[in-house]
């Protein structure tokens, strides 16, 4: 007789990372989470055959097709809406390059059952010079934090790498805001909204997930500059692209959401002055290099 899966929905947003996505599903199969929970892939119109490969290897995994312009927040929102329609009791956000240890997802669910309305996340580790280092996947005000072994740490914001969210939160505040936060800050701001609505959020130091791949490298402004690229194109990719962590509309809304209109606007202006100064400096260097090479 086929086992009935728990009403826990693992939501994985993906785009053109077929190998990474399949590796994540294989990992979930190895830990037993694939058999125990519902898994939903939100594929934002990948062109590398991601959806077909999933359906061929993991026919019991639901694949929800995106529009091609969902980005992270829109994909997660679509996944939550889909899971809610299926009667989800708990949602688990999971990036395909975040691999939870065996027992981690079950630990999140158990914690949420024991603490009704609580949001929970494990400690996430990334390799630094061959050593697994705990990453700041939570925040307390403006301070990034990570839970240590044996610690249960209350926070007011979280990274969306791996997060357990009870249905009560969805019923209360809906889905993340994909309009204001299409890619960056959609996770942190959603948890902050839940916290402000009266829900608690915790990092659990005894639960572990591992981050893989190069996507977790910190992007400094200088990495957006390439000799030969015009100042206009660099400005657009740095400050207006949804793919950039420095996207101005996102940063403005994030500051206002967190700190209110007056303080948030003041902080945003301070950031702009700093960023524009760095942009001008690196643009001059990039232009010099381009002229020198020519």
Phi and psi restraints in degrees (value plus and minus 20) as a CYANA .aco file:
   2 UNK   PHI     -91.0   -51.0
   2 UNK   PSI     110.7   150.7
   3 UNK   PHI     -89.6   -49.6
   3 UNK   PSI     122.5   162.5
   4 UNK   PHI    -107.2   -67.2
   4 UNK   PSI     107.4   147.4
   5 UNK   PHI     -96.1   -56.1
   5 UNK   PSI     131.4   171.4
   6 UNK   PHI     -88.2   -48.2
   6 UNK   PSI     137.3   177.3
   7 UNK   PHI    -103.3   -63.3
   7 UNK   PSI      34.0    74.0
   8 UNK   PHI    -138.6   -98.6
   8 UNK   PSI     105.0   145.0
   9 UNK   PHI    -133.0   -93.0
   9 UNK   PSI      95.7   135.7
  10 UNK   PHI    -106.5   -66.5
  10 UNK   PSI      98.2   138.2
  11 UNK   PHI    -127.0   -87.0
  11 UNK   PSI      99.4   139.4
  12 UNK   PHI    -142.5  -102.5
  12 UNK   PSI      87.2   127.2
  13 UNK   PHI     -99.7   -59.7
  13 UNK   PSI     113.4   153.4
  14 UNK   PHI    -158.5  -118.5
  14 UNK   PSI     135.4   175.4
  15 UNK   PHI    -179.9  -139.9
  15 UNK   PSI      91.8   131.8
  16 UNK   PHI      33.1    73.1
  16 UNK   PSI      21.5    61.5
  17 UNK   PHI    -154.3  -114.3
  17 UNK   PSI      38.2    78.2
  18 UNK   PHI     -73.9   -33.9
  18 UNK   PSI     -68.3   -28.3
  19 UNK   PHI     -83.1   -43.1
  19 UNK   PSI     -62.7   -22.7
  20 UNK   PHI     -85.0   -45.0
  20 UNK   PSI     -63.1   -23.1
  21 UNK   PHI     -84.4   -44.4
  21 UNK   PSI     -64.4   -24.4
  22 UNK   PHI     -85.5   -45.5
  22 UNK   PSI     -56.9   -16.9
  23 UNK   PHI     -84.2   -44.2
  23 UNK   PSI     -57.6   -17.6
  24 UNK   PHI     -84.8   -44.8
  24 UNK   PSI     -65.2   -25.2
  25 UNK   PHI     -84.7   -44.7
  25 UNK   PSI     -58.3   -18.3
  26 UNK   PHI     -82.5   -42.5
  26 UNK   PSI     -61.5   -21.5
  27 UNK   PHI     -82.3   -42.3
  27 UNK   PSI     -64.4   -24.4
  28 UNK   PHI     -83.9   -43.9
  28 UNK   PSI     -52.2   -12.2
  29 UNK   PHI     -86.9   -46.9
  29 UNK   PSI     -60.7   -20.7
  30 UNK   PHI     -87.8   -47.8
  30 UNK   PSI     -55.5   -15.5
  31 UNK   PHI    -101.9   -61.9
  31 UNK   PSI     -31.2     8.8
  32 UNK   PHI      71.3   111.3
  32 UNK   PSI     -24.6    15.4
  33 UNK   PHI     -90.2   -50.2
  33 UNK   PSI     -50.7   -10.7
  34 UNK   PHI     -85.0   -45.0
  34 UNK   PSI     -56.0   -16.0
  35 UNK   PHI    -101.0   -61.0
  35 UNK   PSI     -48.0    -8.0
  36 UNK   PHI    -105.3   -65.3
  36 UNK   PSI     -55.3   -15.3
  37 UNK   PHI    -139.9   -99.9
  37 UNK   PSI     145.2   185.2
  38 UNK   PHI     -99.2   -59.2
  38 UNK   PSI     116.5   156.5
  39 UNK   PHI    -140.7  -100.7
  39 UNK   PSI     108.3   148.3
  40 UNK   PHI    -143.5  -103.5
  40 UNK   PSI     100.7   140.7
  41 UNK   PHI    -116.9   -76.9
  41 UNK   PSI     105.7   145.7
  42 UNK   PHI    -122.7   -82.7
  42 UNK   PSI      84.2   124.2
  43 UNK   PHI    -117.2   -77.2
  43 UNK   PSI      91.1   131.1
  44 UNK   PHI    -104.4   -64.4
  44 UNK   PSI      42.4    82.4
  45 UNK   PHI      41.5    81.5
  45 UNK   PSI      25.5    65.5
  46 UNK   PHI     -78.8   -38.8
  46 UNK   PSI     127.5   167.5
  47 UNK   PHI    -130.9   -90.9
  47 UNK   PSI     -12.0    28.0
  48 UNK   PHI    -124.3   -84.3
  48 UNK   PSI      -5.3    34.7
  49 UNK   PHI      62.3   102.3
  49 UNK   PSI      -1.9    38.1
  50 UNK   PHI     -76.4   -36.4
  50 UNK   PSI     -71.8   -31.8
  51 UNK   PHI     -81.2   -41.2
  51 UNK   PSI     -65.3   -25.3
  52 UNK   PHI     -84.0   -44.0
  52 UNK   PSI     -60.4   -20.4
  53 UNK   PHI     -85.2   -45.2
  53 UNK   PSI     -59.4   -19.4
  54 UNK   PHI     -85.3   -45.3
  54 UNK   PSI     -66.2   -26.2
  55 UNK   PHI     -84.5   -44.5
  55 UNK   PSI     -51.5   -11.5
  56 UNK   PHI     -93.5   -53.5
  56 UNK   PSI     -60.7   -20.7
  57 UNK   PHI    -114.7   -74.7
  57 UNK   PSI     -47.6    -7.6
  58 UNK   PHI    -155.5  -115.5
  58 UNK   PSI      51.1    91.1
  59 UNK   PHI     -83.2   -43.2
  59 UNK   PSI     -38.1     1.9
  60 UNK   PHI    -107.4   -67.4
  60 UNK   PSI     -22.5    17.5
  61 UNK   PHI    -108.1   -68.1
  61 UNK   PSI     108.1   148.1
  62 UNK   PHI     -97.6   -57.6
  62 UNK   PSI     113.3   153.3
  63 UNK   PHI    -135.5   -95.5
  63 UNK   PSI      96.4   136.4
  64 UNK   PHI    -121.9   -81.9
  64 UNK   PSI     106.1   146.1
  65 UNK   PHI    -104.3   -64.3
  65 UNK   PSI     110.8   150.8
  66 UNK   PHI    -113.2   -73.2
  66 UNK   PSI    -199.8  -159.8
  67 UNK   PHI    -111.5   -71.5
  67 UNK   PSI     -33.7     6.3
  68 UNK   PHI      78.3   118.3
  68 UNK   PSI     -26.5    13.5
  69 UNK   PHI    -154.1  -114.1
  69 UNK   PSI      11.5    51.5
  70 UNK   PHI    -100.9   -60.9
  70 UNK   PSI     -60.4   -20.4
  71 UNK   PHI      38.4    78.4
  71 UNK   PSI    -188.7  -148.7
  72 UNK   PHI     -85.0   -45.0
  72 UNK   PSI     -70.2   -30.2
  73 UNK   PHI     -86.5   -46.5
  73 UNK   PSI     -63.1   -23.1
  74 UNK   PHI     -84.1   -44.1
  74 UNK   PSI     -56.9   -16.9
  75 UNK   PHI     -86.6   -46.6
  75 UNK   PSI     -63.0   -23.0
  76 UNK   PHI     -85.2   -45.2
  76 UNK   PSI     -61.6   -21.6
  77 UNK   PHI     -81.1   -41.1
  77 UNK   PSI     -64.0   -24.0
  78 UNK   PHI     -83.2   -43.2
  78 UNK   PSI     -61.2   -21.2
  79 UNK   PHI     -83.5   -43.5
  79 UNK   PSI     -60.6   -20.6
  80 UNK   PHI     -85.7   -45.7
  80 UNK   PSI     -60.8   -20.8
  81 UNK   PHI     -83.8   -43.8
  81 UNK   PSI     -62.1   -22.1
  82 UNK   PHI     -82.6   -42.6
  82 UNK   PSI     -68.1   -28.1
  83 UNK   PHI     -84.3   -44.3
  83 UNK   PSI     -58.6   -18.6
  84 UNK   PHI     -82.3   -42.3
  84 UNK   PSI     -58.4   -18.4
  85 UNK   PHI     -85.7   -45.7
  85 UNK   PSI     -45.9    -5.9
  86 UNK   PHI    -105.9   -65.9
  86 UNK   PSI     -22.1    17.9
  87 UNK   PHI      70.5   110.5
  87 UNK   PSI       8.7    48.7
  88 UNK   PHI     -77.0   -37.0
  88 UNK   PSI     116.1   156.1
  89 UNK   PHI    -113.6   -73.6
  89 UNK   PSI     -54.9   -14.9
  90 UNK   PHI    -157.9  -117.9
  90 UNK   PSI     126.5   166.5
  91 UNK   PHI    -131.1   -91.1
  91 UNK   PSI     124.3   164.3
  92 UNK   PHI    -147.0  -107.0
  92 UNK   PSI      93.3   133.3
  93 UNK   PHI     -93.5   -53.5
  93 UNK   PSI     115.3   155.3
  94 UNK   PHI    -168.9  -128.9
  94 UNK   PSI      99.7   139.7
  95 UNK   PHI     -96.2   -56.2
  95 UNK   PSI     128.9   168.9
  96 UNK   PHI     -92.8   -52.8
  96 UNK   PSI     -30.0    10.0
  97 UNK   PHI    -124.8   -84.8
  97 UNK   PSI       3.8    43.8
  98 UNK   PHI    -144.1  -104.1
  98 UNK   PSI      97.2   137.2
  99 UNK   PHI    -132.5   -92.5
  99 UNK   PSI      86.1   126.1
 100 UNK   PHI     -91.2   -51.2
 100 UNK   PSI     121.0   161.0
 101 UNK   PHI     -83.1   -43.1
 101 UNK   PSI     139.2   179.2
 102 UNK   PHI     -77.9   -37.9
 102 UNK   PSI     110.1   150.1
 103 UNK   PHI      72.3   112.3
 103 UNK   PSI     -32.6     7.4
 104 UNK   PHI     -88.2   -48.2
 104 UNK   PSI     -68.5   -28.5
 105 UNK   PHI     -86.5   -46.5
 105 UNK   PSI     -58.6   -18.6
 106 UNK   PHI     -82.8   -42.8
 106 UNK   PSI     -56.0   -16.0
 107 UNK   PHI     -86.0   -46.0
 107 UNK   PSI     -59.0   -19.0
 108 UNK   PHI     -82.4   -42.4
 108 UNK   PSI     -65.4   -25.4
 109 UNK   PHI     -84.1   -44.1
 109 UNK   PSI     -62.6   -22.6
 110 UNK   PHI     -83.1   -43.1
 110 UNK   PSI     -62.1   -22.1
 111 UNK   PHI     -81.9   -41.9
 111 UNK   PSI     -62.9   -22.9
 112 UNK   PHI     -87.6   -47.6
 112 UNK   PSI     -53.4   -13.4
 113 UNK   PHI     -87.2   -47.2
 113 UNK   PSI     -58.5   -18.5
 114 UNK   PHI     -98.2   -58.2
 114 UNK   PSI     -39.4     0.6
 115 UNK   PHI    -148.5  -108.5
 115 UNK   PSI      60.6   100.6
 116 UNK   PHI     -73.4   -33.4
 116 UNK   PSI     111.0   151.0
 117 UNK   PHI      67.3   107.3
 117 UNK   PSI     -25.6    14.4
 118 UNK   PHI    -102.7   -62.7
 118 UNK   PSI     121.2   161.2
 119 UNK   PHI    -115.5   -75.5
 119 UNK   PSI     122.4   162.4
 120 UNK   PHI    -162.3  -122.3
 120 UNK   PSI     126.6   166.6
 121 UNK   PHI    -163.0  -123.0
 121 UNK   PSI     129.7   169.7
 122 UNK   PHI    -101.6   -61.6
 122 UNK   PSI     154.9   194.9
 123 UNK   PHI    -100.0   -60.0
 123 UNK   PSI     112.8   152.8
 124 UNK   PHI    -126.9   -86.9
 124 UNK   PSI     111.0   151.0
 125 UNK   PHI    -134.1   -94.1
 125 UNK   PSI     126.1   166.1
 126 UNK   PHI    -152.5  -112.5
 126 UNK   PSI     125.3   165.3
 127 UNK   PHI     -93.9   -53.9
 127 UNK   PSI     108.3   148.3
 128 UNK   PHI    -147.2  -107.2
 128 UNK   PSI      90.5   130.5
 129 UNK   PHI      34.6    74.6
 129 UNK   PSI      20.5    60.5
 130 UNK   PHI      62.8   102.8
 130 UNK   PSI     -18.8    21.2
 131 UNK   PHI    -136.3   -96.3
 131 UNK   PSI     113.8   153.8
 132 UNK   PHI     -95.8   -55.8
 132 UNK   PSI      98.7   138.7
 133 UNK   PHI    -135.9   -95.9
 133 UNK   PSI     111.4   151.4
 134 UNK   PHI     -85.5   -45.5
 134 UNK   PSI     111.3   151.3
 135 UNK   PHI    -118.5   -78.5
 135 UNK   PSI     134.6   174.6
 136 UNK   PHI     -95.5   -55.5
 136 UNK   PSI      77.6   117.6
 137 UNK   PHI    -129.0   -89.0
 137 UNK   PSI      -3.9    36.1
 138 UNK   PHI    -164.0  -124.0
 138 UNK   PSI     148.5   188.5
 139 UNK   PHI    -162.1  -122.1
 139 UNK   PSI     129.4   169.4
 140 UNK   PHI    -145.4  -105.4
 140 UNK   PSI      79.8   119.8
 141 UNK   PHI      45.9    85.9
 141 UNK   PSI    -144.5  -104.5
 142 UNK   PHI    -114.5   -74.5
 142 UNK   PSI     -15.0    25.0
 143 UNK   PHI    -120.7   -80.7
 143 UNK   PSI     101.8   141.8
 144 UNK   PHI     -95.4   -55.4
 144 UNK   PSI     120.9   160.9
 145 UNK   PHI    -160.8  -120.8
 145 UNK   PSI     140.6   180.6
 146 UNK   PHI    -157.7  -117.7
 146 UNK   PSI     125.0   165.0
 147 UNK   PHI    -103.5   -63.5
 147 UNK   PSI     116.6   156.6
 148 UNK   PHI    -109.2   -69.2
 148 UNK   PSI     146.9   186.9
 149 UNK   PHI     -74.2   -34.2
 149 UNK   PSI     109.3   149.3
 150 UNK   PHI      64.7   104.7
 150 UNK   PSI     -21.8    18.2
 151 UNK   PHI    -122.0   -82.0
 151 UNK   PSI     121.0   161.0
 152 UNK   PHI    -136.3   -96.3
 152 UNK   PSI      91.2   131.2
 153 UNK   PHI    -133.2   -93.2
 153 UNK   PSI     100.6   140.6
 154 UNK   PHI     -99.0   -59.0
 154 UNK   PSI     115.1   155.1
 155 UNK   PHI    -154.9  -114.9
 155 UNK   PSI     149.0   189.0
 156 UNK   PHI    -138.4   -98.4
 156 UNK   PSI     -12.9    27.1
 157 UNK   PHI    -176.4  -136.4
 157 UNK   PSI     134.5   174.5
 158 UNK   PHI    -165.7  -125.7
 158 UNK   PSI     129.7   169.7
 159 UNK   PHI     -93.6   -53.6
 159 UNK   PSI     129.1   169.1
 160 UNK   PHI    -105.9   -65.9
 160 UNK   PSI      -5.2    34.8
 161 UNK   PHI     -75.6   -35.6
 161 UNK   PSI     -70.0   -30.0
 162 UNK   PHI    -176.0  -136.0
 162 UNK   PSI      89.5   129.5
 163 UNK   PHI    -162.1  -122.1
 163 UNK   PSI     112.3   152.3
 164 UNK   PHI    -117.3   -77.3
 164 UNK   PSI     110.1   150.1
 165 UNK   PHI    -150.8  -110.8
 165 UNK   PSI     103.8   143.8
 166 UNK   PHI     -94.7   -54.7
 166 UNK   PSI     136.7   176.7
 167 UNK   PHI     -78.6   -38.6
 167 UNK   PSI     -51.5   -11.5
 168 UNK   PHI     -76.7   -36.7
 168 UNK   PSI     -55.2   -15.2
 169 UNK   PHI     -86.3   -46.3
 169 UNK   PSI     -67.3   -27.3
 170 UNK   PHI     -78.8   -38.8
 170 UNK   PSI     -64.5   -24.5
 171 UNK   PHI     -85.0   -45.0
 171 UNK   PSI     -46.4    -6.4
 172 UNK   PHI    -107.4   -67.4
 172 UNK   PSI     -66.3   -26.3
 173 UNK   PHI    -140.4  -100.4
 173 UNK   PSI     -17.7    22.3
 174 UNK   PHI      58.5    98.5
 174 UNK   PSI    -162.7  -122.7
 175 UNK   PHI    -129.7   -89.7
 175 UNK   PSI     146.8   186.8
 176 UNK   PHI     -79.2   -39.2
 176 UNK   PSI     132.3   172.3
 177 UNK   PHI    -104.4   -64.4
 177 UNK   PSI      76.3   116.3
 178 UNK   PHI     -97.5   -57.5
 178 UNK   PSI     -35.7     4.3
 179 UNK   PHI     -95.7   -55.7
 179 UNK   PSI     -69.4   -29.4
 180 UNK   PHI    -102.1   -62.1
 180 UNK   PSI     -49.3    -9.3
 181 UNK   PHI    -149.0  -109.0
 181 UNK   PSI      49.4    89.4
 182 UNK   PHI     -82.4   -42.4
 182 UNK   PSI     -53.5   -13.5
 183 UNK   PHI    -152.9  -112.9
 183 UNK   PSI     -77.7   -37.7
 184 UNK   PHI    -112.8   -72.8
 184 UNK   PSI     128.7   168.7
 185 UNK   PHI      53.8    93.8
 185 UNK   PSI     -24.5    15.5
 186 UNK   PHI     -84.6   -44.6
 186 UNK   PSI     -54.8   -14.8
 187 UNK   PHI     -93.0   -53.0
 187 UNK   PSI     -75.4   -35.4
 188 UNK   PHI     -79.2   -39.2
 188 UNK   PSI     -63.4   -23.4
 189 UNK   PHI     -87.6   -47.6
 189 UNK   PSI     -56.1   -16.1
 190 UNK   PHI     -84.0   -44.0
 190 UNK   PSI     -64.6   -24.6
 191 UNK   PHI     -84.5   -44.5
 191 UNK   PSI     -58.8   -18.8
 192 UNK   PHI     -83.7   -43.7
 192 UNK   PSI     -60.5   -20.5
 193 UNK   PHI     -83.1   -43.1
 193 UNK   PSI     -60.9   -20.9
 194 UNK   PHI     -84.3   -44.3
 194 UNK   PSI     -63.0   -23.0
 195 UNK   PHI     -80.8   -40.8
 195 UNK   PSI     -62.7   -22.7
 196 UNK   PHI     -87.7   -47.7
 196 UNK   PSI     -46.6    -6.6
 197 UNK   PHI    -102.3   -62.3
 197 UNK   PSI     -20.3    19.7
 198 UNK   PHI      88.9   128.9
 198 UNK   PSI     -18.7    21.3
 199 UNK   PHI    -108.7   -68.7
 199 UNK   PSI     127.6   167.6
 200 UNK   PHI    -115.4   -75.4
 200 UNK   PSI     130.2   170.2
 201 UNK   PHI    -151.9  -111.9
 201 UNK   PSI     114.6   154.6
 202 UNK   PHI    -154.8  -114.8
 202 UNK   PSI     122.3   162.3
 203 UNK   PHI    -117.6   -77.6
 203 UNK   PSI     112.2   152.2
 204 UNK   PHI    -129.6   -89.6
 204 UNK   PSI      87.7   127.7
 205 UNK   PHI     -86.3   -46.3
 205 UNK   PSI     -42.0    -2.0
 206 UNK   PHI    -106.2   -66.2
 206 UNK   PSI     -26.1    13.9
 207 UNK   PHI    -126.4   -86.4
 207 UNK   PSI     121.1   161.1
 208 UNK   PHI    -152.0  -112.0
 208 UNK   PSI     121.9   161.9
 209 UNK   PHI    -156.0  -116.0
 209 UNK   PSI     131.4   171.4
 210 UNK   PHI    -136.2   -96.2
 210 UNK   PSI     109.5   149.5
 211 UNK   PHI    -111.1   -71.1
 211 UNK   PSI     116.0   156.0
 212 UNK   PHI    -144.8  -104.8
 212 UNK   PSI     140.1   180.1
 213 UNK   PHI      64.3   104.3
 213 UNK   PSI     154.9   194.9
 214 UNK   PHI    -106.8   -66.8
 214 UNK   PSI     -23.6    16.4
 215 UNK   PHI     -89.1   -49.1
 215 UNK   PSI     -33.4     6.6
 216 UNK   PHI    -114.2   -74.2
 216 UNK   PSI     -13.1    26.9
 217 UNK   PHI     -87.0   -47.0
 217 UNK   PSI     120.9   160.9
 218 UNK   PHI     -92.2   -52.2
 218 UNK   PSI     110.2   150.2
 219 UNK   PHI    -113.5   -73.5
 219 UNK   PSI      85.7   125.7
 220 UNK   PHI    -101.4   -61.4
 220 UNK   PSI     138.8   178.8
 221 UNK   PHI     -78.0   -38.0
 221 UNK   PSI     -54.2   -14.2
 222 UNK   PHI     -82.3   -42.3
 222 UNK   PSI     -43.5    -3.5
 223 UNK   PHI     -92.3   -52.3
 223 UNK   PSI     -30.0    10.0
 224 UNK   PHI    -107.8   -67.8
 224 UNK   PSI     -23.0    17.0
 225 UNK   PHI    -123.2   -83.2
 225 UNK   PSI     110.6   150.6
 226 UNK   PHI    -153.9  -113.9
 226 UNK   PSI     110.5   150.5
 227 UNK   PHI     -75.4   -35.4
 227 UNK   PSI     115.8   155.8
 228 UNK   PHI      76.7   116.7
 228 UNK   PSI     -34.6     5.4
 229 UNK   PHI    -108.8   -68.8
 229 UNK   PSI     111.3   151.3
 230 UNK   PHI     -85.0   -45.0
 230 UNK   PSI     137.9   177.9
 231 UNK   PHI     -81.9   -41.9
 231 UNK   PSI     -56.6   -16.6
 232 UNK   PHI     -83.8   -43.8
 232 UNK   PSI     -66.4   -26.4
 233 UNK   PHI     -86.5   -46.5
 233 UNK   PSI     -58.4   -18.4
 234 UNK   PHI     -84.6   -44.6
 234 UNK   PSI     -62.8   -22.8
 235 UNK   PHI     -80.5   -40.5
 235 UNK   PSI     -64.6   -24.6
 236 UNK   PHI     -85.0   -45.0
 236 UNK   PSI     -64.3   -24.3
 237 UNK   PHI     -88.7   -48.7
 237 UNK   PSI     -50.2   -10.2
 238 UNK   PHI    -103.9   -63.9
 238 UNK   PSI     -63.3   -23.3
 239 UNK   PHI    -130.9   -90.9
 239 UNK   PSI     -31.0     9.0
 240 UNK   PHI    -142.9  -102.9
 240 UNK   PSI     -37.1     2.9
 241 UNK   PHI     -94.7   -54.7
 241 UNK   PSI     118.7   158.7
 242 UNK   PHI     -83.2   -43.2
 242 UNK   PSI     -41.1    -1.1
 243 UNK   PHI    -100.5   -60.5
 243 UNK   PSI     -30.4     9.6
 244 UNK   PHI    -115.7   -75.7
 244 UNK   PSI     116.7   156.7
 245 UNK   PHI     -91.1   -51.1
 245 UNK   PSI     -27.8    12.2
 246 UNK   PHI    -124.0   -84.0
 246 UNK   PSI      -5.4    34.6
 247 UNK   PHI     -76.9   -36.9
 247 UNK   PSI     102.8   142.8
 248 UNK   PHI     -83.9   -43.9
 248 UNK   PSI     -67.7   -27.7
 249 UNK   PHI     -78.7   -38.7
 249 UNK   PSI     -61.5   -21.5
 250 UNK   PHI     -81.6   -41.6
 250 UNK   PSI     -66.0   -26.0
 251 UNK   PHI     -85.2   -45.2
 251 UNK   PSI     -57.6   -17.6
 252 UNK   PHI     -83.7   -43.7
 252 UNK   PSI     -70.0   -30.0
 253 UNK   PHI     -83.6   -43.6
 253 UNK   PSI     -55.5   -15.5
 254 UNK   PHI     -85.2   -45.2
 254 UNK   PSI     -64.4   -24.4
 255 UNK   PHI     -83.5   -43.5
 255 UNK   PSI     -62.4   -22.4
 256 UNK   PHI     -88.3   -48.3
 256 UNK   PSI     -60.2   -20.2
 257 UNK   PHI     -81.7   -41.7
 257 UNK   PSI     -62.8   -22.8
 258 UNK   PHI     -96.5   -56.5
 258 UNK   PSI     -62.3   -22.3
 259 UNK   PHI    -141.1  -101.1
 259 UNK   PSI     -14.9    25.1
 260 UNK   PHI      65.9   105.9
 260 UNK   PSI     148.3   188.3
 261 UNK   PHI     -83.9   -43.9
 261 UNK   PSI     -69.5   -29.5
 262 UNK   PHI     -87.7   -47.7
 262 UNK   PSI     -78.3   -38.3
 263 UNK   PHI     -86.5   -46.5
 263 UNK   PSI     -60.8   -20.8
 264 UNK   PHI     -81.5   -41.5
 264 UNK   PSI     -62.4   -22.4
 265 UNK   PHI     -85.8   -45.8
 265 UNK   PSI     -59.9   -19.9
 266 UNK   PHI     -82.3   -42.3
 266 UNK   PSI     -64.7   -24.7
 267 UNK   PHI     -84.5   -44.5
 267 UNK   PSI     -59.5   -19.5
 268 UNK   PHI     -82.7   -42.7
 268 UNK   PSI     -64.5   -24.5
 269 UNK   PHI     -81.8   -41.8
 269 UNK   PSI     -60.0   -20.0
 270 UNK   PHI     -80.7   -40.7
 270 UNK   PSI     -63.2   -23.2
 271 UNK   PHI     -83.0   -43.0
 271 UNK   PSI     -63.1   -23.1
 272 UNK   PHI     -79.4   -39.4
 272 UNK   PSI     -65.7   -25.7
 273 UNK   PHI     -78.4   -38.4
 273 UNK   PSI     -64.8   -24.8
 274 UNK   PHI     -84.6   -44.6
 274 UNK   PSI     -67.1   -27.1
 275 UNK   PHI     -85.7   -45.7
 275 UNK   PSI     -63.4   -23.4
 276 UNK   PHI     -85.8   -45.8
 276 UNK   PSI     -55.2   -15.2
 277 UNK   PHI     -83.2   -43.2
 277 UNK   PSI     -65.5   -25.5
 278 UNK   PHI     -84.5   -44.5
 278 UNK   PSI     -60.8   -20.8
 279 UNK   PHI     -79.1   -39.1
 279 UNK   PSI     -66.4   -26.4
 280 UNK   PHI     -82.2   -42.2
 280 UNK   PSI     -62.9   -22.9
 281 UNK   PHI     -83.0   -43.0
 281 UNK   PSI     -68.9   -28.9
 282 UNK   PHI     -90.0   -50.0
 282 UNK   PSI     -49.8    -9.8
 283 UNK   PHI     -87.6   -47.6
 283 UNK   PSI     -59.5   -19.5
 284 UNK   PHI     -82.9   -42.9
 284 UNK   PSI     -63.5   -23.5
 285 UNK   PHI     -83.4   -43.4
 285 UNK   PSI     -63.9   -23.9
 286 UNK   PHI     -84.5   -44.5
 286 UNK   PSI     -59.3   -19.3
 287 UNK   PHI     -86.1   -46.1
 287 UNK   PSI     -59.6   -19.6
 288 UNK   PHI     -82.1   -42.1
 288 UNK   PSI     -65.3   -25.3
 289 UNK   PHI     -82.1   -42.1
 289 UNK   PSI     -61.1   -21.1
 290 UNK   PHI     -84.2   -44.2
 290 UNK   PSI     -64.3   -24.3
 291 UNK   PHI     -86.1   -46.1
 291 UNK   PSI     -57.9   -17.9
 292 UNK   PHI     -86.8   -46.8
 292 UNK   PSI     -59.6   -19.6
 293 UNK   PHI     -88.1   -48.1
 293 UNK   PSI     -49.2    -9.2
